[in-house]
Amino acid sequence: MDSNNEKKILENGELFIKINGIKHWCKIAGIEHNTTPLIIIHGGPGGNNYTYERTIGPLLEKFATIIYYEQRGCGRSEEPEDKEAYLIPILLSDLAELCNKLKLEKIIPLGFSFGGQLALEFALAYPNLVKKIIVQAPSEFFDNNRNYYIQLFGIEQIAEGNDKNKIKKIINTQKEIKEKWREIWDSIEIETIDKFLFRNNEVAKKIRKIWKESGLESSELMFSALMKNRNKIRLMERVSQIKAPTLIMTGLYDRNVGIELNRDFACNIPNSKLVIFEKSAHFPGIEEPEKYAKIVREFIF
């Protein structure tokens, strides 16, 4: 349980908090549970929490204090004037300052996809703020070309018809792997993307409607800045320093970051637990929400 001081400061509802000179969108829910707050760290890079707060989020709000938080230049948060101001240390500093503004002594970062990578980086940079860690399909953002190969192999496996022929043709060119990756993503159909990201096609259709309803787009500026300034020392080589209990969740059919990467994280983080969702791809919280909520609840209490 958290201190009474934290309970008084937090109030349910949406708000904008100025962090490091930039207005960040936040939404707080479930303060009545008075638990160590789960801060939801979205993926992308450059995504948002709109879908999470309308799918798995409400199930978590039934038993935990939840803080949805959108990174600088993402979703409903303000863009920095400097188009390069999206580096990992800056994003981590923003999150630490959010904790300071809300007077949170401890948090449980819950990050999905690229947000999972940020959650692990945050635990390394600010260990005193972290009680436990939850990551869903954490990435290691295009490190040493591993993610490029994982995604291209995955797309080729699930593609059909014209897309499959297109993908094979691009893969067989002499271009660099990142050029092939970009060309494939720019040319494939929505149906192929849905099959790549989701196991259940009906769920994919539902989520695509929510994406459209949101009117929000991913930040290409964040993606571009991060691509230019990747960490020199791989995250995988540093996670053995993480001391906090860590829950890693991944879908059996995740072709976006790959189940092998998540197994490697689990092997390298000392006090970690890996849970594989057998009916999910990249978003187990959306495809198996009840199981997801149950596992999160068991882990945080």
Secondary structure, 3 states (H helix, E strand, C coil): CCCHHHHHHCCCEEEEEEECCEEEEEEEECHHHCCCCEEEECCCCCCCCCCHHHCCHHHHHCCCCEEEECCCCCCCCCCCCCCCCCCHHHHHHHHHHHHHHCCCCCEEEEEECHHHHHHHHHHHHCHHHECCEEEECCCCCCHHHHHHHHHHHHHHHHCCHHHHHHHHHHHCCCCCHHHHHHHHHHHCCHHHHHHHHCCCHHHHHHHHHHHHHHCCCCCHHHHHHHHHCCCCCCHHHCHHHCCCCEEEEEECCCCCCCHHHHHHHHHHCCCEEEEEECCCCCCHHHHCHHHHHHHHHHHHC
